[in-house]
Amino acid sequence: MAEKKHMCDSCPLRRYSERHPGSIISKIWHWHTGWCPGWKAYQKSLAER
């Protein structure tokens, strides 16, 4: 079965947050990952690899 491609792989906010960890965008992105079902599914798929 083909793997599902998650938007988190290419998310511009995630990439920006990784490059600028102290920025307000990074803080918003980290807050978002606390409740985002897509992020949780992405993390689960990474753990299964």
PDB file with SEQRES, HELIX, SHEET and CRYST1 records, atoms N, CA, C and O in Angstrom:
SEQRES   1 A   49  MET ALA GLU LYS LYS HIS MET CYS ASP SER CYS PRO LEU          
SEQRES   2 A   49  ARG ARG TYR SER GLU ARG HIS PRO GLY SER ILE ILE SER          
SEQRES   3 A   49  LYS ILE TRP HIS TRP HIS THR GLY TRP CYS PRO GLY TRP          
SEQRES   4 A   49  LYS ALA TYR GLN LYS SER LEU ALA GLU ARG                      
HELIX    1 AA1 MET A    7  SER A   10  5                                   4    
HELIX    2 AA2 PRO A   12  ARG A   19  1                                   8    
HELIX    3 AA3 ILE A   24  THR A   33  1                                  10    
HELIX    4 AA4 PRO A   37  GLU A   48  1                                  12    
CRYST1    1.000    1.000    1.000  90.00  90.00  90.00 P 1           1          
ATOM      1  N   MET A   1       0.844  -1.185   0.000  1.00  0.00           N  
ATOM      2  CA  MET A   1       0.000   0.000   0.000  1.00  0.00           C  
ATOM      3  C   MET A   1       0.889   1.247   0.000  1.00  0.00           C  
ATOM      4  O   MET A   1       1.904   1.285   0.695  1.00  0.00           O  
ATOM      5  N   ALA A   2       0.519   2.242  -0.758  1.00  0.00           N  
ATOM      6  CA  ALA A   2       1.287   3.484  -0.842  1.00  0.00           C  
ATOM      7  C   ALA A   2       1.136   4.286   0.444  1.00  0.00           C  
ATOM      8  O   ALA A   2       0.068   4.340   1.052  1.00  0.00           O  
ATOM      9  N   GLU A   3       2.253   4.910   0.835  1.00  0.00           N  
ATOM     10  CA  GLU A   3       2.212   5.739   2.033  1.00  0.00           C  
ATOM     11  C   GLU A   3       1.469   7.035   1.752  1.00  0.00           C  
ATOM     12  O   GLU A   3       1.545   7.586   0.654  1.00  0.00           O  
ATOM     13  N   LYS A   4       0.757   7.507   2.748  1.00  0.00           N  
ATOM     14  CA  LYS A   4       0.050   8.779   2.630  1.00  0.00           C  
ATOM     15  C   LYS A   4       1.058   9.914   2.809  1.00  0.00           C  
ATOM     16  O   LYS A   4       1.859   9.901   3.744  1.00  0.00           O  
ATOM     17  N   LYS A   5       1.011  10.874   1.924  1.00  0.00           N  
ATOM     18  CA  LYS A   5       1.889  12.037   2.009  1.00  0.00           C  
ATOM     19  C   LYS A   5       1.258  13.059   2.947  1.00  0.00           C  
ATOM     20  O   LYS A   5       0.126  13.493   2.733  1.00  0.00           O  
ATOM     21  N   HIS A   6       1.982  13.432   3.968  1.00  0.00           N  
ATOM     22  CA  HIS A   6       1.478  14.403   4.934  1.00  0.00           C  
ATOM     23  C   HIS A   6       1.946  15.804   4.556  1.00  0.00           C  
ATOM     24  O   HIS A   6       3.074  15.997   4.103  1.00  0.00           O  
ATOM     25  N   MET A   7       1.075  16.760   4.746  1.00  0.00           N  
ATOM     26  CA  MET A   7       1.417  18.156   4.464  1.00  0.00           C  
ATOM     27  C   MET A   7       2.563  18.636   5.361  1.00  0.00           C  
ATOM     28  O   MET A   7       3.290  19.563   5.005  1.00  0.00           O  
ATOM     29  N   CYS A   8       2.715  18.010   6.501  1.00  0.00           N  
ATOM     30  CA  CYS A   8       3.759  18.418   7.444  1.00  0.00           C  
ATOM     31  C   CYS A   8       5.158  18.257   6.847  1.00  0.00           C  
ATOM     32  O   CYS A   8       6.091  18.952   7.250  1.00  0.00           O  
ATOM     33  N   ASP A   9       5.305  17.337   5.884  1.00  0.00           N  
ATOM     34  CA  ASP A   9       6.603  17.142   5.234  1.00  0.00           C  
ATOM     35  C   ASP A   9       7.105  18.423   4.581  1.00  0.00           C  
ATOM     36  O   ASP A   9       8.303  18.706   4.604  1.00  0.00           O  
ATOM     37  N   SER A  10       6.205  19.186   4.007  1.00  0.00           N  
ATOM     38  CA  SER A  10       6.611  20.377   3.260  1.00  0.00           C  
ATOM     39  C   SER A  10       6.008  21.665   3.816  1.00  0.00           C  
ATOM     40  O   SER A  10       5.953  22.676   3.115  1.00  0.00           O  
ATOM     41  N   CYS A  11       5.566  21.635   5.049  1.00  0.00           N  
ATOM     42  CA  CYS A  11       4.912  22.799   5.651  1.00  0.00           C  
ATOM     43  C   CYS A  11       5.896  23.969   5.790  1.00  0.00           C  
ATOM     44  O   CYS A  11       6.931  23.831   6.442  1.00  0.00           O  
ATOM     45  N   PRO A  12       5.580  25.109   5.185  1.00  0.00           N  
ATOM     46  CA  PRO A  12       6.485  26.253   5.293  1.00  0.00           C  
ATOM     47  C   PRO A  12       6.594  26.786   6.723  1.00  0.00           C  
ATOM     48  O   PRO A  12       7.650  27.281   7.118  1.00  0.00           O  
ATOM     49  N   LEU A  13       5.524  26.690   7.494  1.00  0.00           N  
ATOM     50  CA  LEU A  13       5.593  27.151   8.887  1.00  0.00           C  
ATOM     51  C   LEU A  13       6.515  26.266   9.713  1.00  0.00           C  
ATOM     52  O   LEU A  13       7.267  26.765  10.550  1.00  0.00           O  
ATOM     53  N   ARG A  14       6.463  24.969   9.486  1.00  0.00           N  
ATOM     54  CA  ARG A  14       7.342  24.050  10.212  1.00  0.00           C  
ATOM     55  C   ARG A  14       8.802  24.326   9.873  1.00  0.00           C  
ATOM     56  O   ARG A  14       9.650  24.388  10.762  1.00  0.00           O  
ATOM     57  N   ARG A  15       9.093  24.492   8.582  1.00  0.00           N  
ATOM     58  CA  ARG A  15      10.474  24.762   8.171  1.00  0.00           C  
ATOM     59  C   ARG A  15      10.969  26.086   8.739  1.00  0.00           C  
ATOM     60  O   ARG A  15      12.104  26.176   9.208  1.00  0.00           O  
ATOM     61  N   TYR A  16      10.126  27.110   8.700  1.00  0.00           N  
ATOM     62  CA  TYR A  16      10.507  28.410   9.252  1.00  0.00           C  
ATOM     63  C   TYR A  16      10.777  28.284  10.748  1.00  0.00           C  
ATOM     64  O   TYR A  16      11.748  28.839  11.264  1.00  0.00           O  
ATOM     65  N   SER A  17       9.911  27.551  11.433  1.00  0.00           N  
ATOM     66  CA  SER A  17      10.049  27.374  12.877  1.00  0.00           C  
ATOM     67  C   SER A  17      11.333  26.648  13.240  1.00  0.00           C  
ATOM     68  O   SER A  17      11.954  26.953  14.258  1.00  0.00           O  
ATOM     69  N   GLU A  18      11.734  25.692  12.417  1.00  0.00           N  
ATOM     70  CA  GLU A  18      12.984  24.981  12.664  1.00  0.00           C  
ATOM     71  C   GLU A  18      14.190  25.892  12.479  1.00  0.00           C  
ATOM     72  O   GLU A  18      15.189  25.755  13.185  1.00  0.00           O  
ATOM     73  N   ARG A  19      14.100  26.818  11.536  1.00  0.00           N  
ATOM     74  CA  ARG A  19      15.208  27.752  11.284  1.00  0.00           C  
ATOM     75  C   ARG A  19      15.233  28.909  12.274  1.00  0.00           C  
ATOM     76  O   ARG A  19      16.295  29.473  12.542  1.00  0.00           O  
ATOM     77  N   HIS A  20      14.060  29.272  12.827  1.00  0.00           N  
ATOM     78  CA  HIS A  20      13.946  30.421  13.732  1.00  0.00           C  
ATOM     79  C   HIS A  20      13.195  30.004  14.999  1.00  0.00           C  
ATOM     80  O   HIS A  20      12.046  30.401  15.194  1.00  0.00           O  
ATOM     81  N   PRO A  21      13.834  29.208  15.860  1.00  0.00           N  
ATOM     82  CA  PRO A  21      13.122  28.632  17.011  1.00  0.00           C  
ATOM     83  C   PRO A  21      12.606  29.651  18.028  1.00  0.00           C  
ATOM     84  O   PRO A  21      11.694  29.324  18.788  1.00  0.00           O  
ATOM     85  N   GLY A  22      13.133  30.839  18.076  1.00  0.00           N  
ATOM     86  CA  GLY A  22      12.682  31.816  19.051  1.00  0.00           C  
ATOM     87  C   GLY A  22      11.610  32.770  18.539  1.00  0.00           C  
ATOM     88  O   GLY A  22      11.158  33.645  19.277  1.00  0.00           O  
ATOM     89  N   SER A  23      11.204  32.610  17.296  1.00  0.00           N  
ATOM     90  CA  SER A  23      10.263  33.551  16.688  1.00  0.00           C  
ATOM     91  C   SER A  23       8.828  33.313  17.150  1.00  0.00           C  
ATOM     92  O   SER A  23       8.497  32.246  17.668  1.00  0.00           O  
ATOM     93  N   ILE A  24       7.992  34.315  16.957  1.00  0.00           N  
ATOM     94  CA  ILE A  24       6.573  34.185  17.302  1.00  0.00           C  
ATOM     95  C   ILE A  24       5.908  33.131  16.418  1.00  0.00           C  
ATOM     96  O   ILE A  24       5.010  32.421  16.872  1.00  0.00           O  
ATOM     97  N   ILE A  25       6.337  33.025  15.171  1.00  0.00           N  
ATOM     98  CA  ILE A  25       5.800  31.997  14.267  1.00  0.00           C  
ATOM     99  C   ILE A  25       6.098  30.610  14.828  1.00  0.00           C  
ATOM    100  O   ILE A  25       5.245  29.722  14.784  1.00  0.00           O  
ATOM    101  N   SER A  26       7.289  30.426  15.348  1.00  0.00           N  
ATOM    102  CA  SER A  26       7.652  29.142  15.945  1.00  0.00           C  
ATOM    103  C   SER A  26       6.778  28.827  17.151  1.00  0.00           C  
ATOM    104  O   SER A  26       6.345  27.689  17.333  1.00  0.00           O  
ATOM    105  N   LYS A  27       6.524  29.825  17.964  1.00  0.00           N  
ATOM    106  CA  LYS A  27       5.664  29.619  19.138  1.00  0.00           C  
ATOM    107  C   LYS A  27       4.241  29.242  18.722  1.00  0.00           C  
ATOM    108  O   LYS A  27       3.622  28.363  19.322  1.00  0.00           O  
ATOM    109  N   ILE A  28       3.732  29.911  17.696  1.00  0.00           N  
ATOM    110  CA  ILE A  28       2.390  29.588  17.188  1.00  0.00           C  
ATOM    111  C   ILE A  28       2.376  28.183  16.604  1.00  0.00           C  
ATOM    112  O   ILE A  28       1.431  27.429  16.831  1.00  0.00           O  
ATOM    113  N   TRP A  29       3.409  27.824  15.857  1.00  0.00           N  
ATOM    114  CA  TRP A  29       3.468  26.495  15.259  1.00  0.00           C  
ATOM    115  C   TRP A  29       3.515  25.405  16.337  1.00  0.00           C  
ATOM    116  O   TRP A  29       2.829  24.389  16.224  1.00  0.00           O  
ATOM    117  N   HIS A  30       4.317  25.616  17.371  1.00  0.00           N  
ATOM    118  CA  HIS A  30       4.381  24.632  18.461  1.00  0.00           C  
ATOM    119  C   HIS A  30       3.038  24.523  19.175  1.00  0.00           C  
ATOM    120  O   HIS A  30       2.624  23.423  19.540  1.00  0.00           O  
ATOM    121  N   TRP A  31       2.363  25.625  19.376  1.00  0.00           N  
ATOM    122  CA  TRP A  31       1.022  25.593  19.976  1.00  0.00           C  
ATOM    123  C   TRP A  31       0.082  24.787  19.082  1.00  0.00           C  
ATOM    124  O   TRP A  31      -0.696  23.968  19.570  1.00  0.00           O  
ATOM    125  N   HIS A  32       0.156  25.020  17.792  1.00  0.00           N  
ATOM    126  CA  HIS A  32      -0.691  24.332  16.819  1.00  0.00           C  
ATOM    127  C   HIS A  32      -0.480  22.814  16.862  1.00  0.00           C  
ATOM    128  O   HIS A  32      -1.442  22.054  16.754  1.00  0.00           O  
ATOM    129  N   THR A  33       0.761  22.374  17.017  1.00  0.00           N  
ATOM    130  CA  THR A  33       1.035  20.932  17.016  1.00  0.00           C  
ATOM    131  C   THR A  33       0.455  20.234  18.235  1.00  0.00           C  
ATOM    132  O   THR A  33       0.317  19.011  18.234  1.00  0.00           O  
ATOM    133  N   GLY A  34       0.119  20.973  19.258  1.00  0.00           N  
ATOM    134  CA  GLY A  34      -0.462  20.370  20.455  1.00  0.00           C  
ATOM    135  C   GLY A  34      -1.864  19.832  20.251  1.00  0.00           C  
ATOM    136  O   GLY A  34      -2.294  18.949  20.992  1.00  0.00           O  
ATOM    137  N   TRP A  35      -2.584  20.339  19.271  1.00  0.00           N  
ATOM    138  CA  TRP A  35      -3.967  19.901  19.057  1.00  0.00           C  
ATOM    139  C   TRP A  35      -4.266  19.473  17.619  1.00  0.00           C  
ATOM    140  O   TRP A  35      -5.373  19.013  17.339  1.00  0.00           O  
ATOM    141  N   CYS A  36      -3.324  19.610  16.719  1.00  0.00           N  
ATOM    142  CA  CYS A  36      -3.560  19.311  15.301  1.00  0.00           C  
ATOM    143  C   CYS A  36      -3.611  17.799  15.049  1.00  0.00           C  
ATOM    144  O   CYS A  36      -2.620  17.108  15.284  1.00  0.00           O  
ATOM    145  N   PRO A  37      -4.749  17.276  14.575  1.00  0.00           N  
ATOM    146  CA  PRO A  37      -4.825  15.836  14.299  1.00  0.00           C  
ATOM    147  C   PRO A  37      -3.905  15.411  13.148  1.00  0.00           C  
ATOM    148  O   PRO A  37      -3.425  14.278  13.129  1.00  0.00           O  
ATOM    149  N   GLY A  38      -3.662  16.304  12.199  1.00  0.00           N  
ATOM    150  CA  GLY A  38      -2.748  15.994  11.103  1.00  0.00           C  
ATOM    151  C   GLY A  38      -1.320  15.808  11.594  1.00  0.00           C  
ATOM    152  O   GLY A  38      -0.613  14.912  11.132  1.00  0.00           O  
ATOM    153  N   TRP A  39      -0.891  16.655  12.532  1.00  0.00           N  
ATOM    154  CA  TRP A  39       0.456  16.547  13.093  1.00  0.00           C  
ATOM    155  C   TRP A  39       0.610  15.246  13.868  1.00  0.00           C  
ATOM    156  O   TRP A  39       1.648  14.589  13.792  1.00  0.00           O  
ATOM    157  N   LYS A  40      -0.427  14.878  14.613  1.00  0.00           N  
ATOM    158  CA  LYS A  40      -0.380  13.625  15.375  1.00  0.00           C  
ATOM    159  C   LYS A  40      -0.295  12.429  14.436  1.00  0.00           C  
ATOM    160  O   LYS A  40       0.439  11.481  14.715  1.00  0.00           O  
ATOM    161  N   ALA A  41      -1.026  12.456  13.340  1.00  0.00           N  
ATOM    162  CA  ALA A  41      -0.963  11.375  12.353  1.00  0.00           C  
ATOM    163  C   ALA A  41       0.416  11.337  11.692  1.00  0.00           C  
ATOM    164  O   ALA A  41       0.952  10.261  11.426  1.00  0.00           O  
ATOM    165  N   TYR A  42       0.981  12.502  11.433  1.00  0.00           N  
ATOM    166  CA  TYR A  42       2.318  12.580  10.840  1.00  0.00           C  
ATOM    167  C   TYR A  42       3.353  11.974  11.781  1.00  0.00           C  
ATOM    168  O   TYR A  42       4.200  11.192  11.348  1.00  0.00           O  
ATOM    169  N   GLN A  43       3.294  12.325  13.057  1.00  0.00           N  
ATOM    170  CA  GLN A  43       4.226  11.777  14.039  1.00  0.00           C  
ATOM    171  C   GLN A  43       4.085  10.263  14.152  1.00  0.00           C  
ATOM    172  O   GLN A  43       5.078   9.546  14.269  1.00  0.00           O  
ATOM    173  N   LYS A  44       2.853   9.788  14.115  1.00  0.00           N  
ATOM    174  CA  LYS A  44       2.608   8.343  14.177  1.00  0.00           C  
ATOM    175  C   LYS A  44       3.208   7.645  12.961  1.00  0.00           C  
ATOM    176  O   LYS A  44       3.795   6.571  13.089  1.00  0.00           O  
ATOM    177  N   SER A  45       3.063   8.248  11.781  1.00  0.00           N  
ATOM    178  CA  SER A  45       3.616   7.634  10.569  1.00  0.00           C  
ATOM    179  C   SER A  45       5.142   7.603  10.615  1.00  0.00           C  
ATOM    180  O   SER A  45       5.755   6.661  10.112  1.00  0.00           O  
ATOM    181  N   LEU A  46       5.761   8.621  11.211  1.00  0.00           N  
ATOM    182  CA  LEU A  46       7.219   8.623  11.342  1.00  0.00           C  
ATOM    183  C   LEU A  46       7.686   7.522  12.284  1.00  0.00           C  
ATOM    184  O   LEU A  46       8.707   6.880  12.037  1.00  0.00           O  
ATOM    185  N   ALA A  47       6.943   7.303  13.359  1.00  0.00           N  
ATOM    186  CA  ALA A  47       7.302   6.270  14.331  1.00  0.00           C  
ATOM    187  C   ALA A  47       7.182   4.873  13.730  1.00  0.00           C  
ATOM    188  O   ALA A  47       7.904   3.959  14.129  1.00  0.00           O  
ATOM    189  N   GLU A  48       6.279   4.708  12.778  1.00  0.00           N  
ATOM    190  CA  GLU A  48       6.059   3.400  12.160  1.00  0.00           C  
ATOM    191  C   GLU A  48       7.078   3.073  11.075  1.00  0.00           C  
ATOM    192  O   GLU A  48       7.164   1.925  10.638  1.00  0.00           O  
ATOM    193  N   ARG A  49       7.838   4.048  10.641  1.00  0.00           N  
ATOM    194  CA  ARG A  49       8.825   3.816   9.562  1.00  0.00           C  
ATOM    195  C   ARG A  49       9.994   3.019  10.055  1.00  0.00           C  
ATOM    196  O   ARG A  49      10.913   2.733   9.288  1.00  0.00           O  
TER     197      ARG A  49                                                      
END                                                                             
